[in-house]
Amino acid sequence: MDNTRRDFIKKTSLGAAAITTLSPNIMIGKNILGANDRIHCAIVGIRSRGKAHAAAINLQDNAKILFNCDVDDTIIEEHNKWCNENIGYVPKVEKDYRKLLENKDIDVIFIATPEHWHTPMTIMAMQNGKHVYVEKPCSHNPYENELLVSAQKKHGLKVQMGNQQRSAITSINAINDIRNGIIGKVYKGEAYYSNNRGSIGKGKITPIPKSLDWDLWQGPAARTQYKDNIHPYNWHWFRRWGTGEVHNNGTHEIDICRWALGVDLPESVTSFGGKYAYQDDWEFVDNQQVTFKYPEEKFITWTGHSRGLIKPKQPGRGVTIYGSKGTIQLDRNFCKYYDLGGNLIKSELEGVISKTTDTKGQGGLDVNHIGNLFDAIREEKLLTAEIKDASISTFLCHLANMAQDAGETLKIDQKTGKILNNTKIMHNWKREYAKGWEPKI
């Protein structure tokens, strides 16, 4: 938004009454504001998570989606129908993200694209005066983490990462209880993710679909030929564009563990795992066990089962925090408190349920998280997942992949995140960019 409109929004918002009730039936982040305080949004990447963004924006007061952006005409056509049925109007359409940057009416850009686009898009948005909601992981590699945090500091705009459990009322309450010593001294965060993904097969070079702008889809990534098992979802499992399951889903629970233990970068990272289920084009491990070690005998573990459900049966994902006096079990929809004997002390349910293992992940936490971003823009309230902190959780996942590739425990500089004992694996710190596409701040 231009400076005049931004100043007006701040002034009118600061004088307005804000509703931040913790009632289980009312989302946090609602405001009573005038028409001139409307926040205009654009969503980039609209196949799955983009729909969750649209639904959540639609539930905010004084917010409107001006543009939907995607490089695939088929996805755009389907999403236009979805918008008409689910939010009651169809935003304008733009295929080239760069054209959105020129539009002074757009205040916030929501990014739900493949991961190789996340940092370049976020930086370009800030350079053009836009606030950003960027899906996790916020970066494709550690180098981009550094760029992203520096760019936000330079431009001073709001950047919220999509680790939406940070806005869960039950999780916020649990973390406050942990800080107040309800389970004693916390020492371990145990995170897991369980799914049963099928084979992605062996891709064949085929003609690019007429509906898809393949060059623009690749954007900052080094160019390659189109294959039939990449778009629209399986890019997650290719290193050129994705970052594997530890980022795709592990980011969420690792972030909650880090929050609960009050830690940032670890002293060391160890990863074991492999690709076990299928002989296909999947380029990451499909089952992984990671341990992050911290001072004061604290540690975080993540168990990722991409292909082969965890047994005995557990929920699809979750976190357990261990303390000297008990444990707390958390997921997006509840928290449960136990004593050392495993006896349930109390439990709390989130007011509105969120999906946990589908590709959309839609639910009440999106509404809370986006509402928090809008409050931060209007009223200078603190973000629940501002990028300087949220990027640390992404950083941990990068270190997990690097430890897996190195085949040994990596010792970490806790100030910079750099690897101290393996210079060869530092080649994974940065990726190759297409000519003219490398992000700069």
Phi, psi and omega in degrees: 000152179288165186298321181298314181291322179298316179297321180296319179299316180298315184294315181290328181289320182294337179264002184263159177274128181251137177263116177233039181297149176259019176303135182297345182259359182234130179288146172284162175095009179275148181224151172255105189222163181279168183298327180289352181265011182296137177261124182263132188236156169228138180247128181246117186093099195235018183283312184229284181301329177301328177292320176298321176297313182299315180298321181287321176299321182296338179268359178273148173288139174054049174224144181216140175272115179275322185222142162253139183228128175202157183265004183239116182298325180295317178294320179299314181299316179296319183290326176301317178295318179299316180299315181300322182278331190250334178239356171086003176202163181244113177296165175295161184243138174219131179271328183262111182306323185298333179288334176295328183296334181280347186274113184284349179280343182276127180262320185227135175249128177259127187245114179228044182268178166304153193293335181293347179265344193301305182292311179303317179296317182297315180295316178298322178297314180296322179297341179249022171077020181257141167284162187221138163247112184245131179295156174286154345287150184286350182216160178267343183199163183300324178303320180292328174304313181299315180298316186296314180295319178295320180294319179296319178297322181292315188267339175070018180269164182278130176227114180250130176271152185278044170266073195293346178293342175298342179256012176282127182298319180295322179290318177300315179297319181296318180295320176299319178296320178298316179299329180271007170085020185298329177244024178076210180280118180280141184224340184220135170244122184246114183244149178209158175217136184226126178211177179222065182290142180275184179288145173261002175070188175255115185292145177247139175291120183227165175301143178294132178305140182298336182281346190252130170271090186294323179296316180288327175301318180289323175048246184284351182281150175301140187288145176208169180284152179284134173237159189279002180239030181252303185261136016257354187237324191287000172304335179308330190258012176246131186295333181298328185237327186252182183224014175082177185291329181298331174271315186302320179230327181299330180309318184299305186285325175299321178299317180294320177299315180297319178299313183294321182277347180069043184235163179241247180282143184276169172282323181207159179224132177234137179223133172237148177162187180185180176254112192244330196277315186221153173263086184224196185276359179305124188258357178250172169294149178253353170221133191210143175232120184238140174235127175252120183259138182233164172298168179061029175059031175264149175204157177237138173239148173229127176249118181244118175247093179285320186227092183129105186295144174296133177231146356305160188303131173235165170302163186297338181197162178168181184218141168235128178254126183256134176228172183292345182240000181163190181224158174231128176258131184229141159217192185293341190243354181198168165221144180229136183252134180230150172275182183295338179275002180083013179275132180292124179268311177199164177214154178225140176255142173293145185297320180234130186286143174242146176293153185240327186234002175275173185284342181273319178061031188283147176167190185298330181294329175298318180296314178299314187292318178289322175300322177296320177298315181295323176296322179295322179291316185281322192235007181060029174288158181289139174285144176281342180217053180297151197295330180300320179275314183301325182296337179295321178295321174298320180301318180301321180292323174299317180296326178297315178295321180293321178295321177297315180293325181288331181074021178205164176293130179261131174269134192243137168286113187289349177271323186248341185082357182291152181278131185264337190239008180210096182288331183295322184288348178292350175293343177276359183294331184219155179250173174276135179250151172296148183303127179086000184251353183296128182293141177225148181254000000 
